[in-house]
C-alpha cells in the first residue's frame, strides 16, 4: 500500500479526474454522495434546531460537504493540504473560508465562535496513516471541547467488514488500508470521543453498479442501507461521535 495518497491530489490533473470523473453525475461515488448530502442536511436540522453550527470540514477536498451544507450552517471552514483541491473548490463557487494546512507539525486552530460546531472528515481515513488520522481527531477535539459543543462525523469508505473487503482480499490493491468500526472507536477514544451512531450509505462495492445489474442493484441498495444493522456490513459508513463528559 502506498503511503503518499494525500500527495496525489496536489496534482491538478488528479484533482480534475477526482472531481470530473469520480464524482461525475450518475457514478457510484456521486450516488453515495447524494445519499450522504440528504442525510447530512437532515442531521443538521434535527441536531441543531436552534442555532445552526459552524462547519469545520477537515480534508475538505473540492468542498463537497461544504456545498451540501452551505445554507444550513452559520459559517463554513475547509481545511486541506492540497492547494489544487482548494483552488478547484473556489473555482466551483463553494462558499466558505479555506485554510491550506501542513501535513504535519502544529494543528490549525479552529475558529472560536459562540455557535456549536460540526466537524467532518469525509473520504479521508481509509488511505491515510495512523498519524494523519490522529491529527484529524485531535483537531476535532480542539473544536469540540465538551459534549454540548457539537458533533464529529467520520466517513469510513472502505469498511473492513464489508463485501468490498471480501472481494478485494483476493487480489492486491494499490490503495487498500481498510478500517473496522472497532478501529474507528479506538481512534475516537484516544481523543476523548465516544461513538454515538453509525449510518450506512452503500452495502455493495463499486463493481456491483456496473453493467446490466445496476438497474436492480441501485434501488435494492438504496433500501438496504436503511435497514437496522446495515452499518455493520456496509462498504461506506459515517460514524457520529461526541466528546465524553
N, C-alpha and C positions, 0 to 999 in steps of 0.2 A: 504494500500500500504506500503510495506517495505521501509525503508529509508537507508538500508545498501547495496544497489545494487552494488556500487563500490567495497565493501569488498568481494563480491562473487568471483571476479576474482583475488584474492590474493591466491586462492587455485589452485594448479597445475592441479587437475582433472577437475575443472571447465574451466580452460583455454584450456585444451585438448578437452573437449566437444565443446567449442566455436569454436576452430579452425578446428577440425577434423569432427565434426558433423554438426553444424550450417552452416558452410561455405564449406561443402563437395561439390564436383562437382555435379552440377545439382540440388542443393537445391534452394529453394525460395530465401534465403539470398544470395547465390552465383550468381544467375541470376541478382538480383537487383544490386549486387556489380559490376558485369561485365559491366552493363549499365553505372554505375557511373564512372568506370575506363575509358571507352571510352570517355565519356563526359569531365572528368577532363583533360585528355591529350589534347583534342581539345581546352578546355578553356585556358589552359596554353599557347598553341601555338598562339592563337588569341589575348590574353590579354597581353602577354609578348613577343612580336615578336623579340625584340632586345636583351635584357639581361634576361636570364632565372631567375626566382625568387628563393629566399631561402624559403624552405618549413618549416613551424613550425606546426607540427601535434599534437594538444592538445588532450589528451586521445587517444594516438596512438594505444593502444592495441597491437595486434600482427603485426602491421606495414602494414596493408592493403593499406592505402592511400600512404604511403611511397614507397611501392612496385610498385604501379601504376605509380608513377611519378619519379622513380629513375633516368631515363636517360633524363628527361626534366627540371630538376631543378639544380641550381648551387650547392646546398647542402641541406641536409635534417636533421631536428631535430625532434625527437619524445619525447613527454612528457607524463608520466603516473605515477599513484600512485601505480601500481602493478608491483612488481619485476618479478612475474611469467609471466606476459604478455610480458614484455620487454625481458626476457630470451627466450621466445618462438620466438619472432621476430628475435633475434640474431641467434638462432638455425636454423631458416628457411632461413638465409642468407640475411635478409633485410639490405640494405645499408643505412647508416646514423649514426648520433650520438644520443644516447638515454640518457634521463635525468629522473631519478627517483625523483618524486616530492612529497611533502606533500599534504594531503587533505585540509589543512587549513594553516593559517599563511602567511608569505610573499610569493608573487608570484615569480616564476622563472623569471629571466631576459632574454629576447630574445637576442640571439647573434646579435650584431650590425655588419652590412655589408653595402657595397655600393650598393648592389643589391636590387631590390624591393622584397617584401615579399608576401607569400601566407600563410595565417593561416587557418587551417582546424580543424573542430571538428565534427567527424562523429560518429554516433551511441552512443551519449553521453547525449544529452539534455533531452531525454524522461524520464528517470527514476532517475534523479538526483534532488537535492534540488535547490531551488532558489539561495542559496548562491553559490553552485557549478557552476551554470550557469553564475552568475555574475563574478565569478573568471575567467571563460573561456574567456568571452568577455573583461574583464579588461586586461587580458594577451594580447589579440589581439590588444587592444588599444595601449599597450606599443610597440608592434611590428609594428603597423601601425599608426604612429603619424599624418599623413596627408593624404588627398585624393589620392595623387600621390604615396603613399608608397606601395600600393598593394591592395589585396582583402582578405576578410574574408568569409569563406564558413561554414555554419552551417547546419547540417543534422537534420531534424525532421522525425524520422522513425515511428512516431505514431501520425499523424496529426488528430486533433480533429474534423475536418470537412470531415472525410472520411468514406468509407463503413466499415472499421475496427472498427471505433467508434460505429457505429450503431449496429454492431453485438455483440461487447463486452459489450455494455452498458446494455445488458440484463442479464449479469452474472458477478459475481465478478472475478476480475483478479488480481493475486498476484503482477504483475509488471504493473501498469497501471496509468500513470501520464502524460496524454496527453497535448500537446501544440497546440494552434491555431496559425495561421500566425500573428494575432494581438498580441499574447503573445510574439512571437519572435521579432516583430517590437518594442514592448515596451522595451524588453531586449536590443536591439540594441541602441535605443535612449538614454537609461540610460548611455551609454558609448560613445556617440558621433558618432554613426554609422547611416547610412541610408540604407534601403533595396533597392538594385538595381534591382534584378530579382529573380525569384523562378523557379526551374526546377523539374518536376515530374519524378519519376522513377518507380513507380507502382501505379495503381489505385485500385488494388484488394488486399485483405488480404491473408495471407499465406495459409489458408484453401482452397482457390479457386484453388490453384496449386496442390491439391492432387487428386488422383484417375483419372478417365477417362476424367474428364473435362479439365485436364491440357493441352491436345493436342490442345484444342480450345482456352482456356483462355490465354495461354502464347503468341501466336502470336498476338491476339487481344490486349492484354495489352501492348505489345511492340510497337504497332502502336498508341494506345490511348494516351500514355504518351507524344507523340509529338504534340498532338492537342493543339491549343491555349486555355488557361484557364485550362489546365489539373491539374496544381498545386493547384488550388482552392479546388479540391476534392480528391487529391492524398493521398494515405497512406504514401508514402515516398517522402519527398520533401527536396531539398537542396536549401538553401537561400544564395544568393550572396549579400554581403554588402561592403560598402566603408565608410571611415571616412568622416564626414561632414566638409566642409571647414570652 
